[in-house]
Amino acid sequence: MKLKELEYLPANKELLIVGYSISNTRSLMKIKKLWSEQKLMVKGKKVLGRSRNATKELTSKDMGGEIVLLDPNRLTGPLLGSLKVRTPMGLCYDKKSKTLFTGSDHWVYGLSNGKIVRRLNNQYFNCIHCVSKSIDGNLWVVCTGIDAVIKIDINNPNKTLSSWFATENGYSVSANGNVRSIDRNKKHQGIDDYSTPEHTTHINSVLEYKENKLLATLFHQGELIEIDVTTGKTKTILKKLKQPHNIRKASFGYVLSDTNGQRVIMIGNNLKFIGELTGDFDWIQDTIELTNGNMVIADANNGRVLITNPLGKILSELIYGKNKKRVGVLMSIKVKEALNIF
């Protein structure tokens, strides 16, 4: 669905896509209950995430999902467009094919002209949390369920062009204290058995900032790391984070959501910490910078999306309701690109 109004906006005007990873109210309440009941302790620390049984009890098919198009200058104004898509947890626009790709649990969907036009498959797709463009024009897909990131051919997604598996590169012990190995010959797509406490890293986002070098967020370790895909070696960039998500490019370098630390972190092009935004947040799922320098923050547990100035002053706020939906991902896009999607 798209409003006729969209066609009359300036072609290069910046708009905002909000992805609701959970749009089924009943499922949202159930998953909150399952999260609260998780009592696994390892070395005196609580391990966040659902158990294996809880993961099987509530799967992505129950959660719904939707992406909506908004004007960041009228955040509480009418929706400019919307599309139903299963649990969006990653958004990436491909200019060449004029398609929006979204990670959706065990699949990547391609959206165009108001509908799903492609369903991408790969044996490693499992609990996808991020989809991002590679420097060579293909797709990086974060397969959180198997602690891996793969690069797929955008036109032939069954073809894995390169990969990095955490379990093969120094991260072999899961959050529940067990040694984990991943069988590369097995089809992992569609398997719901891999719960968060069984992950060794719960890697959930990557950004290729140099050729074959990725910035990645590790949920369990609380770290931002650099991954050299060619050698498999890693380097810690930031540590002592709390369940971080979504490393994003920004005008000053990069922006990172320190999710349970309740802060937005700014990082320079030299990968050094340069500042942070704090506030009355509760689980920052994602943060992006708009072209005017303002920040859009997905404050998931408070049930809102807000826009702040670069110093953190709240300029506008969309309250969708913490018990109604759950935001999973943000993305900015131009009107001329949005017209190809919605």
C-alpha positions in Angstrom: 0.0 0.0 0.0 1.2 3.5 -0.8 -0.4 6.9 -0.6 -0.9 8.9 -3.8 0.8 11.7 -1.9 4.1 9.9 -2.3 4.2 10.5 -6.0 4.1 14.3 -5.6 7.0 14.5 -3.1 10.5 15.7 -4.4 12.4 12.7 -5.8 15.4 13.1 -3.5 13.5 13.9 -0.3 14.6 11.6 2.5 12.0 9.2 4.0 12.2 6.7 6.8 11.4 3.0 6.8 10.5 1.4 10.1 10.5 -2.4 10.2 8.3 -4.0 12.9 9.7 -7.4 13.5 6.7 -8.3 15.6 3.3 -7.0 14.7 1.1 -9.7 16.3 0.1 -8.4 19.7 -0.6 -11.8 21.2 2.8 -13.1 20.1 4.5 -10.0 21.5 3.0 -10.6 24.9 4.0 -14.2 24.7 7.6 -13.6 23.8 7.9 -11.0 26.5 6.7 -13.7 29.0 9.2 -16.2 27.6 12.1 -13.7 27.9 11.2 -12.9 31.5 11.1 -16.6 32.4 14.6 -17.2 31.1 16.7 -18.0 34.1 19.9 -19.6 32.7 22.9 -18.4 34.7 26.5 -19.0 33.6 29.3 -17.9 35.9 26.9 -15.8 37.9 25.5 -13.9 35.0 22.1 -14.3 33.4 22.2 -15.3 29.8 19.6 -13.3 27.8 17.5 -15.0 25.2 14.9 -17.8 24.9 15.7 -21.4 25.6 15.4 -24.1 22.9 12.0 -25.1 24.0 10.8 -21.5 24.1 12.2 -20.9 20.6 10.2 -23.9 19.3 7.1 -22.7 21.2 7.0 -19.4 19.3 8.4 -19.1 15.8 8.6 -16.3 13.3 5.5 -17.5 11.5 3.5 -16.5 14.6 5.0 -13.0 14.9 3.7 -11.2 11.9 5.9 -8.4 10.6 5.5 -5.2 8.6 7.5 -2.3 7.1 6.1 1.2 7.0 7.2 4.3 5.2 7.2 7.6 7.1 8.2 11.2 6.6 10.8 12.0 9.3 9.5 15.6 9.2 6.0 14.4 10.1 6.8 11.4 12.2 3.2 11.1 13.6 1.6 11.9 10.2 0.0 9.4 7.9 1.8 6.3 6.6 3.1 6.9 3.1 3.3 3.2 2.5 3.3 -0.2 4.2 4.0 -3.8 3.3 3.4 -7.0 5.3 6.6 -9.1 5.4 7.6 -11.8 7.9 9.7 -10.6 10.9 11.9 -8.0 9.1 15.3 -7.9 10.9 17.5 -6.2 8.3 16.9 -3.9 5.3 19.0 -3.3 2.3 18.1 -1.4 -0.9 19.7 -2.5 -4.2 19.7 0.3 -6.7 20.5 -1.9 -9.7 17.4 -4.1 -9.3 15.3 -1.5 -7.6 14.5 -4.0 -4.9 14.4 -3.8 -1.1 15.9 -6.9 0.6 14.9 -7.8 4.1 16.2 -10.6 6.4 13.3 -12.6 7.7 14.3 -15.4 10.1 15.4 -18.2 7.6 14.9 -16.3 4.4 15.7 -13.1 2.5 12.8 -11.5 0.7 13.0 -9.1 -2.2 10.3 -6.4 -2.2 9.2 -4.4 -5.2 6.1 -2.7 -6.6 4.1 -3.3 -3.4 4.8 -7.1 -3.1 7.3 -9.8 -2.4 8.9 -10.6 -5.8 11.8 -12.8 -4.6 12.5 -15.3 -1.9 16.2 -16.0 -1.5 17.4 -19.3 -0.1 20.8 -20.6 1.1 21.7 -23.6 3.2 23.2 -21.3 5.9 20.2 -19.0 6.4 19.2 -19.3 10.0 17.8 -16.6 12.4 18.9 -13.8 10.0 19.4 -10.5 11.9 21.0 -8.3 9.2 21.3 -7.9 5.4 23.8 -5.4 4.1 25.4 -4.6 0.7 28.9 -5.8 0.0 31.4 -3.5 -1.7 31.2 -5.6 -4.8 27.4 -5.3 -5.0 26.4 -8.6 -3.5 24.8 -9.2 -0.1 26.2 -9.9 3.4 23.7 -12.0 5.4 24.2 -12.4 9.2 23.1 -16.0 10.1 22.8 -15.4 13.8 21.5 -18.9 14.5 24.7 -20.5 13.4 27.0 -17.7 14.5 28.1 -16.9 10.9 28.1 -14.2 8.3 28.0 -15.1 4.6 28.3 -13.2 1.3 25.9 -14.5 -1.3 25.6 -13.8 -5.0 22.6 -11.4 -5.2 21.5 -13.1 -8.5 22.2 -16.7 -7.4 21.7 -16.7 -3.6 22.4 -20.4 -3.2 26.0 -19.6 -4.1 28.1 -18.6 -1.0 30.9 -16.4 -2.2 32.7 -16.1 1.2 32.0 -16.7 4.8 33.1 -16.3 8.4 32.0 -18.8 11.1 32.6 -17.7 14.7 32.9 -21.2 15.9 36.0 -21.7 13.6 37.7 -18.5 14.6 38.1 -18.4 18.3 34.4 -18.3 19.5 33.6 -22.0 20.1 32.0 -21.8 23.5 28.3 -21.0 23.6 26.7 -18.6 26.2 25.4 -21.6 28.1 29.0 -22.9 28.5 29.0 -25.7 26.0 31.4 -26.2 23.1 29.7 -25.6 19.7 30.6 -26.7 16.2 28.7 -26.0 13.0 28.6 -28.6 10.2 29.2 -26.7 7.0 27.7 -29.5 4.9 24.3 -29.5 6.7 21.3 -27.5 5.6 20.6 -25.1 8.5 17.9 -23.1 6.8 14.5 -23.6 8.5 15.8 -25.2 11.7 14.3 -23.5 14.8 16.4 -25.5 17.3 19.3 -23.0 17.7 18.3 -20.8 20.7 20.2 -17.7 21.8 21.9 -19.3 24.8 23.4 -21.9 22.4 25.0 -19.3 20.2 28.7 -18.5 20.9 28.4 -14.8 19.8 24.8 -14.1 18.6 26.5 -12.0 16.0 23.7 -9.6 14.7 25.1 -7.0 12.3 27.9 -6.4 9.9 29.1 -3.6 7.8 31.8 -4.0 5.2 33.9 -0.8 5.7 37.0 -2.0 3.7 37.2 -4.7 1.1 36.8 -8.1 2.9 36.9 -6.3 6.3 33.7 -6.2 8.3 32.6 -4.3 11.4 30.4 -6.7 13.5 28.5 -6.6 16.7 28.7 -9.5 19.1 25.7 -9.7 21.4 27.1 -12.2 24.0 30.6 -10.7 24.2 29.4 -7.1 24.3 31.9 -6.1 21.6 32.3 -4.4 18.3 34.9 -6.2 16.3 36.7 -6.1 13.0 36.6 -9.4 11.0 39.1 -10.0 8.2 37.1 -12.4 6.1 40.1 -13.5 4.1 42.1 -14.7 7.1 39.3 -15.2 9.6 41.2 -13.1 12.2 39.3 -10.6 14.4 40.3 -7.5 16.3 38.3 -5.9 19.1 37.3 -2.3 18.4 35.0 -1.6 21.4 34.3 -3.7 24.4 32.2 -3.6 27.6 29.0 -3.0 25.6 25.7 -4.5 26.7 24.1 -6.7 24.0 24.9 -4.3 21.1 23.1 -4.2 17.7 23.5 -2.6 14.3 26.7 -0.9 13.3 25.8 1.9 10.8 27.7 4.3 8.5 27.4 8.0 9.5 28.7 11.3 8.3 31.3 11.4 11.2 32.2 7.7 10.9 29.9 5.2 12.4 27.0 4.9 14.8 26.3 1.9 17.1 23.4 0.9 19.3 24.6 -0.2 22.7 21.3 -1.8 23.1 21.1 -2.7 26.8 23.5 0.0 27.8 20.8 2.4 26.8 23.1 4.6 24.7 23.9 5.5 21.1 27.7 5.4 20.5 29.4 7.6 17.9 32.7 6.3 16.4 35.1 8.2 14.1 36.5 7.0 10.8 39.6 6.0 12.7 37.3 3.6 14.7 37.8 5.5 18.0 35.0 6.5 20.4 34.0 10.1 19.9 30.8 10.5 21.9 27.5 9.0 23.0 23.8 9.9 23.3 22.0 8.8 26.5 18.4 9.2 27.7 15.4 7.5 29.1 15.8 4.5 26.7 15.0 0.8 27.2 16.6 -1.5 24.6 17.9 0.5 21.7 17.4 -1.9 18.8 18.7 0.4 16.0 20.0 3.9 15.3 20.5 5.7 12.0 21.7 9.2 11.1 19.6 11.2 8.7 21.3 13.4 6.1 20.6 16.5 8.2 22.6 15.1 11.1 19.6 14.1 13.3 19.4 10.6 14.7 16.5 8.2 14.5 16.4 5.8 17.5 14.4 2.6 17.8 13.6 2.5 21.5 12.1 -0.9 21.4 11.0 -1.7 25.0 9.4 1.8 25.3 7.4 1.2 22.2 8.6 4.3 20.3 10.7 5.7 17.5 12.2 9.1 18.1 14.3 11.7 16.3 16.9 13.7 18.2 19.3 16.4 17.2 23.1 15.5 17.2 23.2 16.4 20.9 20.4 14.1 21.9 17.5 16.6 22.2 14.3 14.9 21.3 12.7 16.7 18.3 9.8 14.3 17.5 8.5 11.0 18.7 6.3 8.2 17.3 4.7 6.1 20.1 3.3 2.9 18.6 2.9 1.1 21.9 5.2 -1.3 23.7 2.5 -3.9 24.0 1.3 -3.6 20.4 4.4 -4.0 18.1 8.1 -4.3 18.3 10.5 -2.4 16.2 13.4 -4.4 14.6 15.1 -2.2 12.1 15.4 1.3 10.6 16.4 2.6 7.2 16.4 5.9 5.4 15.5 6.0 1.7 14.8 8.6 -1.0 11.3 9.1 -2.5 12.4 7.9 -5.9 13.6 4.7 -4.4 10.5 4.2 -2.2 8.3 4.5 -5.2 10.0 1.3 -6.5 9.2 -0.6 -3.3 5.7 0.3 -2.0 
